[in-house]
Structure formats: structure tokens, C-alpha cells
Amino acid sequence: MPDAPGPKLLAGGNPQIPKGDGDGPVQAYIEAMPEWQGTIARQLDDLIEHVVPDVRKAVRWNSPFYGVEGRGWFASCHAFTRYVKVTFLNGALLQPPPPGSGKDPDARWVDIGEDEFDDTQMEVWIRQSAAGDGWHGF
């Protein structure tokens, strides 16, 4: 019997994963990501679990979210064709702040291309972001 088809890949290789709470939906998202994008998401997920042992996880809007109970959601990631965007929902408070910014004055992000994951900088941002007040949107 042939394998069941995996999740649909949306624009940029972003997996279409139903919303859900906990590690399961996040792992399904990471497993469905194409090649190097999945490697980056796995590195991010592993690093967050190492730095924030009590991390909460969820998938919303086809993106994994990471949070701390009582403090809200501090990070998310999303796949694009040439990079994985890691958004720190309270990123404007981080030192140094991630380079990307947009309409939300609190959020900052970094676009990570193939073989560009910087463990040292990501750990600094994860540690700072998880310790701060996050987003309480869902």
C-alpha cells in the first residue's frame, strides 16, 4: 500500500498543518518542511528546548509558536522559498535586536538562509525573548 500523502506545501515550502497545541503539531510541521528548511527548523526547535526547558508549543496560521506559561508567546517561524523567518514577538526589546522589522513595533525577525543558522546569536535572542513578556494573542 502506498504511503499516505504528507501535508500540502504552500508557497515557499511552508507546510499546511492544522492548528494545534503541544509538541506534536510542531513536530509534524518540521517533518513536513522541505530539505534545508526543515534542518533550520529542527535546529531552532532543539535550541529552544535546550534554552527553555518548560517551553509551550503550538501551531497557528501554518507556523510553529513557542511560549512560556504566564508570559505569552515569544517566537515563531515560517518557511519561505529562500529562507526561514524566525520572528521574536517581543524582539524590539532584544539586544542586539534582530534586523527585520515591520508594522508591529514589538516584533523583530531574522531571515535564515541555507547554512546560515547562527547558534550563538539565536541562543542569546531565545534566552532574552523567553525571559520577557511575550504576545498573548491566542
Sine and cosine of phi, psi and omega as CSV:
sin_phi,cos_phi,sin_psi,cos_psi,sin_omega,cos_omega
0.00,0.00,0.75,-0.66,-0.02,-1.00
-0.92,0.38,0.44,-0.90,0.04,-1.00
-0.89,0.46,0.56,-0.83,0.07,-1.00
-0.93,0.38,0.59,-0.80,0.02,-1.00
-0.90,0.44,0.56,-0.83,0.02,-1.00
-0.98,0.18,-0.09,-1.00,0.02,-1.00
-0.87,0.50,0.53,-0.85,0.07,-1.00
-0.91,0.42,0.68,-0.73,0.08,-1.00
-1.00,-0.09,0.82,-0.57,0.02,-1.00
-1.00,0.05,-0.13,-0.99,0.00,-1.00
-0.78,0.63,0.68,-0.73,0.05,-1.00
0.97,0.23,0.07,1.00,-0.03,-1.00
1.00,0.06,0.24,0.97,0.01,-1.00
-0.97,0.22,0.85,-0.53,-0.03,-1.00
-0.94,0.35,0.62,-0.78,0.10,-1.00
-1.00,0.00,0.98,-0.21,-0.05,-1.00
-0.89,-0.45,0.75,-0.67,0.04,-1.00
-0.87,0.50,0.53,-0.85,0.02,-1.00
-0.88,0.48,0.55,-0.83,0.00,-1.00
-0.12,-0.99,0.36,-0.93,-0.01,-1.00
-0.96,-0.28,0.55,-0.84,0.07,-1.00
0.97,-0.23,0.00,-1.00,-0.07,-1.00
-0.94,0.34,-0.55,0.83,-0.07,-1.00
-0.82,0.58,-0.82,0.58,0.02,-1.00
-0.88,0.47,-0.57,0.82,0.02,-1.00
-0.92,0.39,-0.68,0.73,0.03,-1.00
-0.91,0.42,-0.61,0.80,0.06,-1.00
-0.89,0.47,-0.65,0.76,0.05,-1.00
-0.88,0.48,-0.77,0.64,-0.04,-1.00
-0.88,0.47,-0.69,0.72,-0.01,-1.00
-0.89,0.45,-0.50,0.87,-0.04,-1.00
-1.00,0.10,-0.20,0.98,-0.01,-1.00
-0.94,0.34,0.59,-0.81,0.04,-1.00
-0.94,0.34,0.59,-0.80,0.20,-0.98
0.39,0.92,-0.92,-0.39,-0.14,-0.99
-0.91,0.42,-0.48,0.88,0.04,-1.00
-0.90,0.44,-0.66,0.76,0.06,-1.00
-0.90,0.43,-0.59,0.81,0.05,-1.00
-0.88,0.47,-0.70,0.71,0.03,-1.00
-0.89,0.45,-0.72,0.70,0.00,-1.00
-0.89,0.46,-0.61,0.79,0.04,-1.00
-0.91,0.42,-0.69,0.72,0.04,-1.00
-0.86,0.50,-0.70,0.71,0.01,-1.00
-0.89,0.46,-0.75,0.66,-0.02,-1.00
-0.87,0.49,-0.71,0.70,0.01,-1.00
-0.89,0.46,-0.67,0.74,-0.01,-1.00
-0.92,0.39,-0.66,0.75,0.04,-1.00
-0.88,0.47,-0.70,0.71,0.03,-1.00
-0.87,0.49,-0.58,0.81,0.02,-1.00
-0.94,0.35,-0.70,0.71,-0.08,-1.00
-0.98,0.18,-0.56,0.83,-0.08,-1.00
-0.82,-0.57,0.99,0.16,-0.11,-0.99
-0.85,0.52,-0.48,0.88,-0.02,-1.00
-0.99,-0.14,0.45,0.90,-0.07,-1.00
-0.87,0.50,0.63,-0.77,0.17,-0.99
-0.99,-0.12,0.55,-0.84,-0.01,-1.00
-0.74,-0.67,0.49,-0.87,0.07,-1.00
-0.34,-0.94,0.34,-0.94,0.18,-0.98
-0.89,-0.45,0.80,-0.60,0.10,-1.00
-0.65,-0.76,0.60,-0.80,0.06,-1.00
0.79,0.61,0.65,0.76,0.01,-1.00
0.84,0.55,0.61,0.80,0.04,-1.00
-0.59,-0.81,0.69,-0.72,0.13,-0.99
-0.95,0.32,0.63,-0.78,0.09,-1.00
-0.85,-0.52,0.53,-0.85,0.00,-1.00
-0.80,-0.61,0.71,-0.71,-0.03,-1.00
-0.52,-0.86,0.05,-1.00,0.05,-1.00
-0.80,-0.60,0.77,-0.63,0.01,-1.00
-0.78,0.62,0.77,-0.64,0.03,-1.00
0.99,0.10,-0.23,0.97,0.00,-1.00
-0.91,-0.42,-0.23,0.97,0.01,-1.00
1.00,-0.06,-0.15,-0.99,-0.06,-1.00
-1.00,0.00,0.76,-0.65,-0.07,-1.00
-0.95,-0.33,-0.36,0.93,-0.05,-1.00
-0.48,-0.88,0.39,-0.92,0.13,-0.99
-0.51,-0.86,0.23,-0.97,0.10,-1.00
-0.64,-0.77,0.36,-0.93,-0.07,-1.00
-0.44,-0.90,0.70,-0.71,-0.03,-1.00
-1.00,0.06,0.69,-0.72,0.14,-0.99
-0.80,-0.61,0.20,-0.98,-0.09,-1.00
-0.83,0.55,-0.71,0.70,-0.12,-0.99
-0.95,-0.30,-0.04,1.00,-0.03,-1.00
-0.31,-0.95,0.24,-0.97,0.18,-0.98
-0.94,-0.35,0.83,-0.56,0.00,-1.00
-1.00,0.01,0.84,-0.54,0.10,-0.99
-0.95,-0.31,0.90,-0.43,-0.04,-1.00
-0.97,-0.25,0.76,-0.65,0.14,-0.99
-0.98,-0.20,0.92,-0.40,-0.16,-0.99
-0.93,0.37,-0.31,0.95,0.12,-0.99
-0.88,-0.47,0.50,0.86,-0.16,-0.99
-0.90,0.44,-0.36,0.93,0.02,-1.00
-0.90,0.43,-0.34,0.94,-0.01,-1.00
-1.00,0.02,-0.16,0.99,-0.10,-1.00
-0.98,0.18,0.51,-0.86,0.01,-1.00
-0.83,-0.56,0.88,-0.48,-0.16,0.99
-0.96,0.28,0.45,-0.89,-0.01,-1.00
-0.94,0.34,0.57,-0.82,0.12,-0.99
-0.85,0.53,0.46,-0.89,-0.17,-0.99
-0.95,0.32,-0.50,0.87,-0.08,-1.00
-0.99,0.13,0.62,-0.79,0.07,-1.00
-0.54,-0.84,0.35,-0.94,-0.04,-1.00
-0.46,-0.89,-0.59,-0.81,-0.07,-1.00
-0.91,0.41,-0.60,0.80,-0.01,-1.00
-0.99,0.17,0.91,-0.42,-0.06,-1.00
-0.92,0.39,-0.31,0.95,-0.02,-1.00
-1.00,0.08,-0.53,0.85,-0.12,-0.99
-1.00,0.08,0.60,-0.80,0.13,-0.99
-0.66,-0.75,0.45,-0.89,-0.02,-1.00
-0.61,-0.79,0.21,-0.98,0.10,-0.99
-0.74,-0.67,0.70,-0.71,0.07,-1.00
-1.00,-0.10,0.84,-0.54,-0.08,-1.00
-0.93,-0.37,0.92,-0.40,0.05,-1.00
-1.00,0.10,0.06,-1.00,0.01,-1.00
-0.83,0.56,0.75,-0.67,0.02,-1.00
0.89,0.46,0.44,0.90,-0.01,-1.00
-0.92,-0.40,0.15,0.99,-0.04,-1.00
-0.93,0.37,0.86,-0.51,-0.01,-1.00
-0.97,-0.23,1.00,-0.08,-0.06,-1.00
-0.81,0.58,-0.68,0.73,-0.09,-1.00
-0.90,0.43,-0.77,0.64,0.00,-1.00
-0.92,0.39,-0.65,0.76,0.00,-1.00
-0.88,0.47,-0.65,0.76,0.02,-1.00
-0.88,0.47,-0.66,0.75,0.04,-1.00
-0.87,0.50,-0.75,0.66,-0.02,-1.00
-0.91,0.41,-0.67,0.74,0.01,-1.00
-0.88,0.47,-0.73,0.68,-0.02,-1.00
-0.86,0.50,-0.74,0.67,0.00,-1.00
-0.91,0.43,-0.72,0.69,-0.07,-1.00
-0.91,0.41,-0.68,0.73,0.00,-1.00
-0.91,0.40,-0.46,0.89,-0.01,-1.00
-0.99,0.17,-0.28,0.96,-0.05,-1.00
-1.00,-0.07,0.00,-1.00,0.07,-1.00
-0.98,0.19,0.82,-0.57,-0.04,-1.00
-0.99,-0.12,-0.31,-0.95,-0.02,-1.00
-1.00,0.00,0.73,-0.69,-0.04,-1.00
-0.94,-0.35,0.57,0.82,-0.15,-0.99
-0.97,0.25,-0.33,0.95,0.05,-1.00
-0.57,-0.82,0.00,0.00,0.00,0.00
